[in-house]
Amino acid sequence: MLSGKKVPVSLRSLLLVMLFILPMLAACERLATLSNWEPVSTSQAMETQSALSTQMAANRTLPAPTSTLAPPFPTPESLPQVLPHSLKGYELYSWQNGNEWNFTLITGTNRAKAFEEIIAAGNSLGTDDFVKISVTGLNEIEKVLSLLPPNEQVFWAGMDLGDQVPSGTVYLTFPPQDMIDELVRFCLDRKVTLQLLKES
């Protein structure tokens, strides 16, 4: 009742509906309804992406200048026809050494990988399906990426430190955009998902 007057039944019903149903409807909006979440395989990809981002953020100290250059990495002579499928995808790292671009493709895991482990010479093709292959040059990494099974995911991690470090400093970064575009196209043609995780 308002001001001593009778409220019509239809208005009273409308008020009751607004009092009880509207708060319930407002409570139904959840973050999941606002996200671009995809089911099944994306959850593992998000775990790996999150682990890589966390690892990169934790190791955010600027690299020390490096004056010694490692020799180019030769492509291993004996590679399997197809690399094993990885539940957590693969991780790709790149760094410039002089005028050369080096790449390491490594099996995705939850553990943080040390910089030294990533850039170390030597390759591993273990019987436990763990893969670490380091090569020099765009053509060589394309040979390695061509061995991945279709629908594999590769997370390419690095930083763009620009002018924050002295010239010649070796750190995990990305090559020029034309090389990135070439590798993205190359992977797309082979039904391999290449996702860049850029830290700046």
Secondary structure by P-SEA (a helix, b strand, c coil): ccccccccaaaaaaaaaaaccaaaaaacccccccccccccaaaaaaaaaaaaaaaaaaacccccccccccccccccccccccccccccbbbbbbbbcccbbbbbbbcccccccccccccccccccccccbbbbbbccaaaaaaaaaaccccbbbbbbbbcccccccccccccccccaaaaaaaaaaaaaacbbbbbbccc
